[in-house]
């Protein structure tokens, strides 16, 4: 990591409107803040928007590559991603230019774990189908339901598989304690926190976990190894009647393979906050009542989105002062 001398004046540019307070506190540096628009800029507009920036506060949807850095100019010294993931950033190109990169870990943990459980419960209890039935007027026509209608899936004592044993995966697993679930996890290395109380979980291979789990929750970052990790082969192994939830990154799941598995009734259902070609969604997913869909809002709790902005501003301030960001991303 190459650090540069502190700046006397600086331009900090956000690429979109941010939650909370956009305030970069770097004593001794005269800072000009350029807020981002409410609506997403097209590529040409984005490149024009970041021109002259010393630090950019970027979104996970902004492709930060050589073209982006060229547009900002040779003075750029930092990119602060308003996300925990950073697959949108060319880290090698940033390192080559001495551009420091930061993200917002921890701030997204609780909100995203809550979203994972929102999707699990909504799918298990057929909430989408029930909501449509209640709103449509069909309930009034049908009359009181019998005890045999709208039966959902019970989670008590079932098995949860967490794919990706990071902060969010652990927080999601921790929430399963209330249902008395057995916890399995998939990770490249052992994570003892999953194996100690209160989880008392077990590390398993992906295929073993898929064969055993009633609920599969994905929390792995997107990279060359995890792209389409859940594809046809994995879905062929998944326990019949399981729920699949993804709050990580869309391309971890092969969407067409998932559609086919749902049509074959291999799964009870799926809960998806992220999609392979965001913001586009496979058209068949949108027609399925056993699929719960949300528009990538996993971390969208007001309190923690404000903390994300705080972390991004802390990263920006440190970079302007010639220091390493407190929440760094390394190549």
BELURJO-V500789 format. One record per backbone hydrogen bond with DSSP energy under -1.0 kcal/mol. NH is the residue of the N-H (numbers start at 1). CO is the residue of the C=O. E is the energy in kcal/mol with one decimal. If there is no record, write none. Layout:
NH;CO;E
NH;CO;E
This chain:
7;320;-2.3
10;30;-2.7
12;32;-2.9
13;55;-2.4
14;34;-2.8
15;57;-2.3
17;37;-2.0
23;21;-1.2
29;26;-2.2
30;8;-2.9
32;10;-2.9
34;12;-2.7
46;42;-2.9
47;43;-2.5
48;44;-1.8
49;45;-2.3
50;46;-1.8
51;48;-1.0
52;72;-2.6
53;50;-2.1
54;11;-2.8
55;11;-1.6
56;78;-2.1
57;13;-3.0
58;80;-1.3
62;59;-1.8
64;88;-2.5
69;65;-2.6
70;66;-2.6
71;67;-2.1
72;68;-2.0
73;69;-2.1
76;73;-1.6
77;54;-3.2
78;54;-1.1
79;100;-2.7
80;56;-3.3
81;102;-2.7
82;58;-3.3
83;81;-2.0
89;86;-1.9
90;64;-2.8
91;89;-1.4
94;90;-2.1
95;91;-2.7
96;92;-2.2
97;93;-1.4
99;94;-3.1
100;77;-2.3
102;79;-2.3
103;327;-2.2
104;83;-2.2
107;105;-2.2
109;106;-1.2
112;108;-2.0
113;109;-2.3
114;110;-2.3
115;111;-2.0
116;112;-2.3
117;113;-1.8
118;114;-2.4
119;115;-2.5
120;116;-2.1
121;117;-2.7
122;118;-2.5
123;119;-2.1
124;120;-2.7
125;121;-2.6
126;123;-1.0
127;122;-2.8
130;126;-2.5
131;127;-3.2
132;128;-2.3
133;129;-2.0
134;130;-2.5
135;131;-2.4
136;132;-1.9
139;133;-1.1
141;137;-1.5
142;138;-2.8
143;139;-2.9
149;146;-1.5
153;124;-3.1
157;179;-2.8
158;155;-2.1
160;182;-3.1
161;215;-3.1
162;184;-2.6
163;217;-2.6
164;186;-2.3
170;166;-2.4
171;167;-2.4
172;168;-2.4
173;169;-2.3
174;170;-2.7
175;171;-1.3
176;173;-1.4
177;174;-1.4
179;176;-1.5
180;177;-1.8
181;176;-1.5
182;158;-2.2
184;160;-2.9
185;202;-2.3
186;162;-2.5
194;191;-1.5
196;192;-1.4
199;196;-1.1
200;196;-2.3
201;194;-3.3
202;183;-1.7
204;185;-2.5
209;205;-2.5
210;206;-2.6
211;207;-1.9
212;208;-1.1
213;209;-2.3
214;159;-2.2
215;159;-2.0
216;243;-3.0
217;161;-3.0
218;245;-2.5
219;163;-3.4
227;223;-1.6
228;251;-3.0
229;226;-2.3
230;252;-2.6
231;229;-1.1
235;231;-2.7
236;232;-1.7
239;210;-2.4
241;266;-2.7
242;239;-1.7
243;214;-2.3
244;269;-1.7
245;216;-3.0
246;271;-2.3
247;218;-1.3
252;249;-1.6
253;250;-2.1
254;230;-2.6
258;254;-2.1
259;255;-2.6
260;256;-2.4
261;257;-2.2
262;258;-2.5
263;259;-2.5
264;260;-1.9
265;262;-1.3
266;261;-2.6
268;242;-2.3
269;242;-1.1
270;290;-1.6
271;244;-2.5
272;292;-3.0
273;246;-2.4
278;275;-1.1
280;277;-2.4
285;282;-1.1
286;282;-1.1
288;285;-1.1
291;288;-1.1
292;270;-2.6
294;272;-2.1
296;273;-1.3
296;294;-1.7
300;297;-2.0
301;299;-2.2
305;301;-2.6
306;302;-1.9
307;303;-1.3
308;304;-1.8
309;305;-1.7
310;306;-2.1
311;307;-2.8
312;308;-2.4
313;309;-2.5
314;310;-2.2
315;311;-2.4
316;312;-2.3
317;313;-2.7
318;314;-2.1
319;315;-2.0
320;316;-2.3
321;317;-1.5
322;319;-1.5
323;318;-3.0
329;101;-2.5
